[in-house]
């Protein structure tokens, strides 16, 4: 049931990864409303063309078709979804390449404990339009093909193991993946105007080689999950196989914490909150339901340990907006002079003091002009 009031869980506390937040339940009112950012107003654009709040700085860490600074590795074109992984005292940022004709894939940049770049390399190649995806609790990256009958590929951010195609997770126009370790399932979004919201139930948690693909249904305001008879999607596409499947207009990013999977739909500029504990769904944000909406063209999203969501825009005015636990939405940063691009791959490093993202087409408006950034600053640790 799409309730305007929802039991908010999932703020405060937690560890360094997106899978370990402490529950704090408080009855608050969805959807989020336009308000003042906890970080204050945006300053004049810096040397990289990014407007940030006071105390924050940006740097360019990679440019498409150019070597990553300090390495001999050439960064991929059209950077899209991304995530960070712990690497000893440092971390790794992975990024998809949304290129077609077998030119897609994913790459990684390795950082030291001080944030210096120490290496870069490919972790997936030869695939098509790898758009978003998601990290797993066992430290792999799920890279999703946004094409008809696309696959999910499980990749190794550390570059030691070859990527593996996970056919059991279904063939459709995949967008994002979000792991729910509590119910031991992986949620999946579909980038179609009549797309669905899925979950994959592995036979064994931690092993995605086999399992059951399910789709969310709705009947008389009651949600349920139904098995998809033919996850291969051929000849009948997965979204057409189950009567009563709930339709979502252009599924995009997905992010799980504390019993809730947040995901976005670009066709209606919404952020959804699926409460897996109660099996209910709410509209967490809708640009038609607030005055002067700052967030349009919703796309990738991630979260911070304090409960803030960070939602990137595909178009709009090239902002990453914050949605706070008390349901305020406001700009966090804005990229200037890149109106023909989109923001992708928002992800925090494990300790939560650096935010990574890409402008897919940069200043040129071409896939070869992508720019990947890092923002450092006083990200809040309490609310």
C-alpha positions as CSV (number, residue, x, y, z in Angstrom):
1,X,0.0,0.0,0.0
2,X,1.4,3.5,-0.9
3,X,1.1,5.2,2.4
4,X,1.9,8.9,2.9
5,X,2.8,8.1,6.5
6,X,5.4,5.4,7.0
7,X,7.2,4.0,10.0
8,X,10.7,5.3,9.5
9,X,13.4,2.9,10.5
10,X,17.0,3.2,9.5
11,X,18.9,6.1,10.9
12,X,21.6,6.7,13.5
13,X,24.5,4.4,14.3
14,X,26.1,1.7,12.3
15,X,29.4,0.6,11.0
16,X,31.4,1.5,7.9
17,X,29.4,-0.5,5.4
18,X,25.9,0.0,4.1
19,X,24.7,-3.2,5.6
20,X,25.0,-2.5,9.4
21,X,22.8,0.3,10.6
22,X,21.2,0.5,14.0
23,X,17.4,0.7,14.0
24,X,15.7,3.9,15.3
25,X,12.0,3.8,14.6
26,X,10.0,7.0,14.6
27,X,6.7,7.9,13.0
28,X,7.5,10.6,10.4
29,X,5.6,11.7,7.4
30,X,6.6,10.8,3.8
31,X,7.0,12.2,1.3
32,X,10.0,14.4,1.8
33,X,9.5,18.2,1.5
34,X,11.7,21.0,0.2
35,X,13.7,22.5,3.0
36,X,17.1,23.7,4.2
37,X,20.1,21.4,3.9
38,X,21.9,20.5,7.1
39,X,25.1,21.6,5.3
40,X,23.7,25.1,4.4
41,X,23.7,26.8,1.0
42,X,25.9,26.0,-1.9
43,X,28.9,28.3,-2.5
44,X,30.2,29.6,-5.8
45,X,31.6,26.8,-8.1
46,X,35.1,25.7,-7.4
47,X,37.9,25.2,-10.0
48,X,36.2,21.9,-11.0
49,X,32.9,23.6,-11.7
50,X,31.2,22.1,-8.6
51,X,29.2,24.1,-6.1
52,X,29.6,22.7,-2.6
53,X,28.6,23.7,1.0
54,X,31.2,25.4,3.2
55,X,34.0,23.2,4.3
56,X,33.8,20.7,1.3
57,X,36.3,20.4,-1.5
58,X,36.4,18.4,-4.8
59,X,39.0,16.8,-6.9
60,X,38.9,14.9,-10.2
61,X,40.2,11.4,-9.8
62,X,39.7,10.1,-13.4
63,X,38.7,11.2,-16.9
64,X,37.3,8.9,-19.6
65,X,39.8,7.9,-22.3
66,X,42.7,9.2,-20.2
67,X,45.0,7.4,-17.8
68,X,44.1,7.5,-14.2
69,X,46.6,9.8,-12.4
70,X,49.6,7.8,-11.0
71,X,48.7,4.7,-13.1
72,X,49.0,3.4,-16.7
73,X,45.3,2.4,-16.8
74,X,42.9,4.2,-19.2
75,X,39.6,5.1,-17.5
76,X,36.5,3.9,-19.3
77,X,33.9,6.0,-21.2
78,X,30.4,6.7,-19.9
79,X,31.1,6.0,-16.2
80,X,27.8,5.0,-14.4
81,X,27.0,3.1,-11.2
82,X,29.6,2.6,-8.6
83,X,30.4,1.5,-5.0
84,X,33.3,1.4,-2.5
85,X,34.9,-1.5,-0.8
86,X,37.4,-1.8,2.1
87,X,40.9,-2.8,1.1
88,X,43.0,-3.2,4.2
89,X,43.7,0.3,5.4
90,X,42.5,1.8,2.1
91,X,39.6,1.3,-0.2
92,X,38.5,0.6,-3.8
93,X,36.0,2.5,-5.9
94,X,34.4,0.5,-8.7
95,X,32.5,2.1,-11.7
96,X,30.5,0.7,-14.5
97,X,30.9,1.6,-18.2
98,X,27.5,2.2,-19.9
99,X,28.8,1.5,-23.4
100,X,27.1,-0.7,-26.0
101,X,28.4,-3.1,-28.7
102,X,30.5,-5.1,-26.2
103,X,32.4,-2.0,-25.0
104,X,30.8,-2.0,-21.6
105,X,32.2,-3.4,-18.3
106,X,33.5,-2.1,-15.1
107,X,36.8,-0.7,-13.7
108,X,38.3,0.0,-10.3
109,X,40.5,2.6,-8.6
110,X,42.5,1.7,-5.5
111,X,43.2,4.2,-2.7
112,X,45.6,4.3,0.2
113,X,44.5,5.2,3.7
114,X,45.3,8.8,3.0
115,X,43.2,8.9,-0.2
116,X,46.1,8.7,-2.6
117,X,45.5,6.7,-5.8
118,X,47.7,3.5,-5.8
119,X,46.3,1.6,-8.8
120,X,43.5,1.2,-11.4
121,X,42.4,-1.8,-13.4
122,X,39.5,-3.5,-15.3
123,X,37.2,-6.0,-13.4
124,X,34.7,-6.7,-16.3
125,X,34.8,-6.3,-20.1
126,X,32.9,-7.3,-23.2
127,X,29.5,-6.6,-21.9
128,X,26.8,-4.1,-22.8
129,X,25.5,-0.9,-21.2
130,X,26.5,-1.7,-17.6
131,X,24.4,0.9,-15.9
132,X,24.0,0.6,-12.1
133,X,24.4,-2.4,-9.8
134,X,25.2,-3.0,-6.2
135,X,27.7,-4.2,-3.7
136,X,27.3,-7.5,-1.7
137,X,28.1,-8.2,1.9
138,X,30.8,-10.7,0.7
139,X,32.6,-7.8,-1.1
140,X,31.7,-8.4,-4.8
141,X,30.2,-5.9,-7.2
142,X,27.0,-6.8,-9.1
143,X,27.3,-5.0,-12.5
144,X,23.9,-4.9,-14.4
145,X,23.3,-4.7,-18.1
146,X,20.7,-2.1,-19.0
147,X,19.6,-3.8,-22.3
148,X,16.7,-6.1,-23.3
149,X,17.5,-9.5,-21.9
150,X,20.5,-8.1,-20.0
151,X,22.4,-10.1,-17.4
152,X,23.8,-9.4,-14.0
153,X,27.6,-10.0,-13.7
154,X,29.3,-10.7,-10.3
155,X,32.7,-9.1,-10.3
156,X,35.7,-8.9,-8.0
157,X,36.6,-5.3,-6.9
158,X,40.1,-6.5,-6.0
159,X,40.8,-7.7,-9.5
160,X,41.9,-11.2,-8.5
161,X,39.0,-13.3,-9.7
162,X,37.2,-13.3,-13.2
163,X,33.7,-11.9,-13.5
164,X,30.9,-14.4,-13.5
165,X,27.5,-14.1,-15.3
166,X,24.7,-14.8,-12.9
167,X,21.9,-16.0,-15.3
168,X,19.7,-17.2,-12.4
169,X,19.1,-13.5,-11.5
170,X,17.0,-13.1,-14.6
171,X,17.3,-11.5,-18.1
172,X,15.7,-8.1,-18.4
173,X,16.7,-4.5,-18.6
174,X,18.6,-4.5,-15.3
175,X,19.4,-1.3,-13.5
176,X,20.4,-1.6,-9.9
177,X,20.8,-4.3,-7.2
178,X,20.6,-4.0,-3.4
179,X,21.4,-6.8,-1.0
180,X,19.2,-7.5,2.0
181,X,21.2,-9.7,4.4
182,X,18.3,-9.9,6.9
183,X,16.0,-11.7,4.5
184,X,18.9,-13.1,2.4
185,X,17.6,-11.7,-0.9
186,X,18.8,-9.2,-3.6
187,X,16.4,-6.6,-4.8
188,X,16.6,-5.6,-8.5
189,X,15.1,-2.7,-10.4
190,X,14.1,-2.7,-14.1
191,X,14.5,0.3,-16.4
192,X,11.3,0.1,-18.4
193,X,8.3,2.4,-18.4
194,X,6.3,-0.7,-17.4
195,X,9.0,-2.2,-15.3
196,X,8.8,-4.3,-12.2
197,X,10.6,-4.6,-8.8
198,X,12.2,-8.0,-8.3
199,X,14.0,-9.9,-5.6
200,X,16.4,-12.8,-6.1
201,X,16.4,-15.5,-3.4
202,X,19.6,-17.5,-3.7
203,X,19.6,-21.2,-2.9
204,X,22.5,-20.4,-0.6
205,X,23.2,-16.9,0.7
206,X,26.5,-15.7,-0.6
207,X,26.3,-17.9,-3.7
208,X,24.3,-16.3,-6.6
209,X,24.7,-19.2,-9.0
210,X,21.2,-20.6,-8.3
211,X,18.0,-19.4,-6.7
212,X,14.5,-18.1,-7.4
213,X,13.6,-14.8,-9.1
214,X,10.4,-13.2,-7.8
215,X,8.4,-10.2,-8.7
216,X,6.4,-7.8,-6.5
217,X,2.6,-8.1,-6.9
218,X,-0.2,-5.9,-5.6
219,X,-3.8,-6.9,-5.2
220,X,-6.4,-4.9,-3.1
221,X,-3.6,-2.8,-1.6
222,X,-1.8,-5.9,-0.4
223,X,1.7,-6.8,-1.6
224,X,3.1,-10.2,-2.2
225,X,6.0,-11.9,-4.0
226,X,5.4,-14.3,-6.9
227,X,7.9,-16.6,-8.6
228,X,8.8,-15.6,-12.2
229,X,8.1,-18.8,-14.2
230,X,10.9,-18.2,-16.8
231,X,13.7,-15.9,-15.5
232,X,15.3,-16.3,-19.0
233,X,12.6,-13.8,-20.3
234,X,12.4,-15.4,-23.7
235,X,10.0,-15.4,-25.5
236,X,7.9,-13.7,-22.8
237,X,9.7,-10.9,-20.9
238,X,9.9,-11.3,-17.1
239,X,7.7,-8.3,-16.4
240,X,4.9,-9.8,-18.5
241,X,4.8,-13.2,-16.9
242,X,3.0,-12.7,-13.6
243,X,-0.5,-11.3,-13.6
244,X,-0.9,-8.4,-11.1
245,X,2.8,-7.5,-11.0
246,X,3.2,-4.0,-9.6
247,X,4.4,-1.6,-12.3
248,X,7.1,1.1,-11.8
249,X,7.9,3.8,-14.3
250,X,11.6,3.4,-15.1
251,X,13.4,1.8,-12.2
252,X,16.8,3.2,-11.4
253,X,19.0,3.2,-8.3
254,X,18.5,1.0,-5.2
255,X,19.9,1.1,-1.7
256,X,19.1,-1.1,1.3
257,X,19.4,-0.4,5.0
258,X,17.6,-1.6,8.2
259,X,14.7,-3.4,6.7
260,X,14.0,-0.8,3.9
261,X,15.0,-0.9,0.3
262,X,14.9,2.6,-1.2
263,X,14.8,2.8,-5.0
264,X,14.0,5.4,-7.6
265,X,11.8,5.7,-10.7
266,X,12.8,8.3,-13.3
267,X,9.5,8.3,-15.2
268,X,7.7,10.0,-12.3
269,X,10.6,11.4,-10.3
270,X,10.0,9.3,-7.2
271,X,12.0,7.7,-4.5
272,X,10.2,4.6,-3.1
273,X,10.7,2.9,0.3
274,X,9.9,-0.8,0.3
275,X,9.6,-1.9,4.0
276,X,10.6,-5.5,3.8
277,X,9.7,-6.1,7.5
278,X,6.0,-5.1,7.1
279,X,5.9,-5.8,3.3
280,X,4.6,-2.3,2.5
281,X,5.7,0.4,0.2
282,X,5.6,4.2,0.5
283,X,6.5,7.2,-1.7
284,X,9.5,8.7,0.1
285,X,9.8,11.6,-2.4
286,X,7.8,12.8,-5.3
287,X,8.6,16.1,-7.1
288,X,4.9,16.7,-7.6
289,X,4.2,16.6,-3.8
290,X,6.5,19.5,-2.7
291,X,6.9,23.2,-3.5
292,X,9.9,24.1,-5.7
293,X,11.2,20.6,-5.8
294,X,15.0,20.6,-5.8
295,X,15.3,17.0,-7.0
296,X,14.3,16.1,-10.6
297,X,15.5,13.4,-12.9
298,X,16.1,11.0,-10.0
299,X,18.7,8.3,-10.7
300,X,21.5,6.6,-8.6
301,X,21.3,6.9,-4.8
302,X,23.3,5.9,-1.8
303,X,23.1,6.5,2.0
304,X,25.2,7.8,4.9
305,X,25.5,6.2,8.3
306,X,23.4,8.9,9.9
307,X,20.4,8.0,7.7
308,X,20.8,10.6,5.0
309,X,20.1,9.5,1.4
310,X,22.0,11.1,-1.4
311,X,20.2,11.0,-4.8
312,X,21.9,11.9,-8.0
313,X,20.1,13.6,-11.0
314,X,20.0,12.4,-14.6
315,X,19.6,15.8,-16.1
316,X,17.6,18.2,-13.9
317,X,20.2,20.9,-12.9
318,X,22.9,18.3,-12.3
319,X,22.6,18.1,-8.5
320,X,23.1,15.5,-5.8
321,X,20.3,16.1,-3.3
322,X,20.1,15.0,0.3
323,X,17.0,13.5,1.9
324,X,17.4,13.7,5.6
325,X,15.8,11.3,8.2
326,X,13.3,14.0,9.1
327,X,12.1,14.1,5.4
328,X,13.8,17.3,4.2
329,X,15.1,17.3,0.7
330,X,17.7,19.9,-0.4
331,X,20.7,20.2,-2.8
332,X,24.0,18.9,-1.5
333,X,26.1,19.8,-4.5
334,X,25.7,21.1,-8.1
335,X,27.8,20.5,-11.2
336,X,27.9,23.6,-13.4
337,X,28.2,23.8,-17.2
338,X,27.5,20.2,-17.8
339,X,23.8,20.3,-18.8
340,X,24.2,17.5,-21.4
341,X,25.4,15.0,-18.8
342,X,24.0,13.0,-15.8
343,X,25.4,12.2,-12.4
344,X,26.1,8.6,-11.6
345,X,27.9,6.2,-9.2
346,X,27.3,8.0,-5.9
347,X,29.1,6.1,-3.2
348,X,30.9,6.8,0.1
349,X,34.2,5.3,1.1
350,X,34.0,2.9,4.0
351,X,34.6,5.5,6.7
352,X,32.1,7.9,5.2
353,X,34.2,11.0,4.8
354,X,34.7,10.9,1.0
355,X,31.9,10.8,-1.6
356,X,32.5,9.5,-5.1
357,X,30.4,10.1,-8.3
358,X,30.8,10.7,-12.0
359,X,29.5,13.1,-14.6
360,X,28.8,10.6,-17.3
361,X,29.4,12.9,-20.3
362,X,31.2,15.8,-18.6
363,X,31.6,19.1,-20.3
364,X,31.6,17.7,-23.8
365,X,28.3,15.9,-23.7
366,X,30.0,12.8,-25.1
367,X,30.6,9.4,-23.5
368,X,34.3,9.9,-24.0
369,X,34.1,13.1,-21.8
370,X,33.1,11.4,-18.5
371,X,34.6,12.7,-15.3
372,X,34.8,10.9,-12.0
373,X,35.0,13.1,-8.8
374,X,35.7,12.8,-5.1
375,X,34.3,15.2,-2.5
376,X,35.8,15.5,0.9
377,X,34.5,17.4,3.9
378,X,32.7,17.4,7.2
379,X,30.0,14.8,6.5
380,X,27.9,14.7,9.6
381,X,28.1,11.7,11.9
382,X,25.0,12.5,14.0
383,X,21.5,14.0,13.5
